[in-house]
């Protein structure tokens, strides 16, 4: 065994031992939820329905999502954006002439 002058084990050996324990604990701890999920799936597959109960969707008001129709889209407010810019009222030169009174600045 390699030793440092003060008598403690070499740092590389200590690091290897810590890494090994960390790996073992992690693998053992992670097997618990995997085993639980496997047990729940096995139980759900093996479960038999209760006698006398009727499955169905009575009272459930669920519908799949559908794209809104174009008639609904006309009721939505305009959100603006780069594709829907407002129409310009005139060129910059025309506005300048109006402001200055026809004289060129």
C-alpha positions as CSV (number, residue, x, y, z in Angstrom):
1,X,0.0,0.0,0.0
2,X,1.3,3.4,-0.9
3,X,1.5,5.9,1.9
4,X,2.1,9.6,2.2
5,X,4.8,10.6,4.7
6,X,2.2,11.3,7.5
7,X,0.9,7.7,7.3
8,X,-2.4,8.3,5.5
9,X,-3.2,6.3,2.3
10,X,-2.4,7.8,-1.1
11,X,-5.0,10.3,-2.4
12,X,-5.7,8.3,-5.6
13,X,-6.6,5.2,-3.5
14,X,-8.9,7.2,-1.3
15,X,-10.6,8.7,-4.3
16,X,-11.0,5.3,-5.9
17,X,-12.6,3.9,-2.7
18,X,-15.0,6.9,-2.5
19,X,-15.9,6.6,-6.1
20,X,-16.7,2.9,-5.7
21,X,-18.9,3.5,-2.7
22,X,-20.7,6.3,-4.5
23,X,-21.3,4.0,-7.5
24,X,-22.6,1.1,-5.3
25,X,-24.9,3.3,-3.3
26,X,-26.3,5.0,-6.4
27,X,-27.0,1.7,-8.1
28,X,-28.7,0.2,-5.1
29,X,-30.8,3.3,-4.4
30,X,-31.9,3.7,-8.0
31,X,-33.1,0.1,-8.2
32,X,-35.7,0.8,-5.6
33,X,-37.9,3.1,-7.8
34,X,-37.3,0.9,-10.8
35,X,-38.5,-2.2,-8.9
36,X,-41.5,-0.3,-7.6
37,X,-42.6,0.8,-11.1
38,X,-42.1,-2.8,-12.3
39,X,-44.3,-4.1,-9.5
40,X,-47.0,-1.5,-10.2
41,X,-47.1,-2.4,-13.9
42,X,-47.1,-6.1,-13.1
43,X,-50.0,-5.6,-10.7
44,X,-52.0,-3.5,-13.2
45,X,-51.6,-6.2,-15.9
46,X,-52.6,-9.0,-13.6
47,X,-55.6,-7.2,-12.0
48,X,-59.0,-8.4,-12.9
49,X,-62.0,-6.1,-13.2
50,X,-64.5,-6.1,-10.3
51,X,-67.6,-8.1,-10.8
52,X,-70.7,-5.9,-11.2
53,X,-69.1,-2.7,-12.2
54,X,-69.7,-1.2,-15.6
55,X,-67.1,0.8,-17.4
56,X,-68.1,3.6,-19.6
57,X,-68.0,7.3,-20.3
58,X,-71.4,8.3,-18.9
59,X,-71.2,11.9,-17.7
60,X,-67.8,12.6,-19.1
61,X,-67.8,15.7,-21.2
62,X,-64.5,15.3,-23.1
63,X,-63.8,16.2,-26.7
64,X,-60.6,16.0,-28.6
65,X,-58.9,19.3,-29.5
66,X,-59.8,20.7,-32.9
67,X,-58.3,23.7,-34.8
68,X,-60.7,26.7,-34.5
69,X,-62.7,27.3,-37.6
70,X,-62.0,30.3,-39.8
71,X,-65.3,31.9,-38.8
72,X,-64.1,31.9,-35.1
73,X,-60.8,33.5,-36.2
74,X,-62.6,36.6,-37.5
75,X,-63.9,37.4,-34.0
76,X,-60.4,37.5,-32.5
77,X,-58.7,40.9,-32.1
78,X,-55.7,41.7,-34.3
79,X,-52.5,41.0,-32.4
80,X,-50.2,42.9,-34.7
81,X,-46.8,41.5,-35.5
82,X,-44.5,41.7,-38.5
83,X,-46.9,40.2,-40.9
84,X,-49.7,42.7,-40.1
85,X,-48.1,46.1,-40.0
86,X,-50.3,49.1,-40.3
87,X,-50.6,50.8,-43.7
88,X,-48.4,53.8,-44.1
89,X,-50.3,57.0,-44.7
90,X,-47.8,58.4,-47.1
91,X,-44.1,58.7,-47.8
92,X,-41.8,60.5,-45.5
93,X,-41.3,63.4,-48.0
94,X,-45.1,64.0,-48.2
95,X,-45.3,64.2,-44.4
96,X,-42.3,66.6,-44.3
97,X,-43.9,68.9,-46.9
98,X,-47.1,69.0,-44.9
99,X,-45.3,69.8,-41.7
100,X,-43.0,72.5,-43.2
101,X,-45.7,74.0,-45.4
102,X,-44.4,73.0,-48.9
103,X,-40.9,74.4,-48.4
104,X,-38.0,72.1,-48.7
105,X,-35.9,71.9,-45.6
